[in-house]
Amino acid sequence: MKVRPENIEAIFSLSPIQEGLLLDSLRVRESTIYHCQFSFILPEIVNVASFERAWHTAMSRHAILRTVFVWEGVETMRQVVFRTVPLRIKVEDWRSLTPDEQHRRIEDHYAQDVEAPFDFSRAPLIRLFLFRLQDERYEFACSFHHVLMDGWSSLLLFKEVAAYYEAYRQGRDLQLPKPRPYRDYVDWLGKQDLSGAETYWRRALNGFSKPSSLPLAAARNLSEERREASTSLSPQTTAAIQNWARQSQLTLSTIVQGAWALLLSRHSGETDLVFGATVSGRTIPLDGVESMIGLFINTLPVRVRVQNEATVEDWLSRLQREQAQARHHEYTPLAKIQSWSAVPGGTPLFWSIVVIENFPARAFEDSYQLDSETRSRQNTESKLRMPSEKTNYPLVLQVLTDGLLSLGLQYDPQLFADESVGRLLNRLVALLECFVRHPQGLLARIEWITKEEREQLLVRWNETERWWGDEKNLVQLLERTVERAPDAVAVAQEERRLSYGQLEARTNRWRTD
């Protein structure tokens, strides 16, 4: 790619999480990991010119959207920010298609888009699409590489674009506060002394030397392929968990992480476990960080010791206090943390991670509500495809906390059968339901299998009665069999074979004796 020097705004290093994601993506160029997609319905006539102008404005305000990456011919990877980059929204009119044809076309689009790799040397690393389905109904689709931004940032971006779009379509200008550039965050990271973080993480991981086992995993090689399964808790269970969380001063994140740890423990028999958890990275002491757009999230180890003699609530409270201490060091690169642990190099610190999406999904849609009439239609017509990305972890628990509590498992099908993943989700739901019913119950007594599985184990698999005919005993049954097939083989051991007739003769001797 030819670059005009006058179009370069800045050149600086990558954040550790950016570097990790980029290395993973470059390792397998056709890999689809870290490719994020989302879409939602716009139930109105879209002013395409104003929509494009709004996106151009957002692009000019946020340097990360004008960024490319350089990794060849340099000692360390660099990100380069351009002053201007081309941006085009691909618009297609599908009003002549039937609803079924539109659905197939849309699904084909997402399948093809996720397989189309990003060129990290060409900006922008974001693709925008607008499909017109009816006169007053569009589907807006966007995909971007995770190296640019996280979920929190994407929400901020879409809300900002919506604000500019609303102003432009009404013929108004809009002045929003100037955002802080992502470079300031990278600079802040570079100034941090990791000695305190090293002390903390060495102590937190002391004595842990191998990754926790994966539940129900087959002994096969890892693959790049990922599948997803999901379920939602009932409105009653969701409300009960939320009420309990408020009363006991527990976060939903703590409750879900505790349930995940207990599920891993019950399957493996291990009581000292480590899995990963994503953190927002927005709690650092940097002014304006909460409104910056870029990649701030990090994945940190969560070490949990299952204390079967403790009550659910006491155990979760302790877990929450430990996680609060870890937040003081949440900016620490995972590679550094692993190097401070006793887990051998080349072996992952953990195989599974928990991702809590605590930004409201509805906000994506609400950002584009333009007036009371549109808002009324949107509440009944809106459809949302939440940001979807693949990771290099073989098992990822994704939790959405907007509305009903939703649980999803992203998994490697080479390791997990589809039915096994379904059982894991159902057992996780059973654990959460038991938590909220028995917050003062001992962990040792918490039920972790479903009612259906308990019925199968205790009732259906114990239904062993069979009718063997009118015979009173084995000898009578044998006599009837001999009458039907006296020369058929009845018993075989190596080269010796007995027919039913020979077996009857021996049985008669045993009976006489």
C-alpha angles and dihedrals in degrees: 000000000000113000125197108219091220089060093059114101101175144349121202143142127281126256113250093253091049090050092051094049093046093049091050091050095046092049090070109022095195092049116124096203115128092020106136124202133179139159142176140182123263105201097199144065103283120220095222095192092054091044092054091045090053091053092047089053092051089048091054092049099050118056094196089068090058095049132118130178132237120200106148122083094010132099093230129017116265136196117220122205117207123207092225134013131181116257127186131176110213108224122194129179112219099165091117091060125089117247090255091051091048091051092051091046092051094048090048089052094055092045093050095041095054090052093051106094123223119242102226091201094060127069139255105041089195130086125202129197134180118194118190108214101167136000090273102022128081133169113218116202130186134179130183140163116263091231086078103052148340132237095273090053093048090054091051090048096050093047089051093048089050091053093051092044092053091051095046096048088053091049095250133128120229129206116199125179113276109259123232112251122246089240089073089061092049089049091049090052091052092057096054121112106224096195092096091046091050091053091049097047095044089055094044093052098036111140096012109121110159135036118264116259121261116240119247092352120156119227098254138122120276118255138194092239118104133189131186136218127179146179137180131224117239119264089250094052092044091052092045092052092047092050092047091048091054095045095047094038092238125142122233086238091059093047093050093044090050092051091048092050092050091048091052090047096050092051097045102031088231119133097188109065141168127196132158129257130189119233127196096235089216098113095078119116096256117124112241095011092129091064099040122111119223141074111313105145121108135189115231132182117256113204114200128183111200109222105193092188092057126089119249094247096046092047093050092047090055091048090052093051090051091050091050089058091050091054089070087067101034093123092065112118112248091227089060092048091051091050089056093053130082092243107115118253113266091031117101117245088225139003101210135046136195119222118193112195101201098166112098114260090205089063089072089061097035090057090069099046102122106180141352094273093049091044091054092051093044093055089060102032106034119122123187131197102195119221107284126195138163122232133196093244114103094221125032126175110207118192126192114197099186111108110330115022103254125196124198132179121206108196147172107250090207088066103032132045114223092242091052091055090050090054091050092053092047091049091049089053090049090053093050091048091050091048092057093044095048110027090155094045122112116259089233090065099044111121114232104173124076127253090250092054091048090051090051094048098043103032118014097041090048094055093104101144113125134178111235098183129259096313115117097209146003094274093058090047090051092050091055091049091051090054090055099043114005094167099045118110111263103170130019129185117172104304096345118094130179124200121219088256093054090046090052091052091053090045090053090054090050089049092049092048 
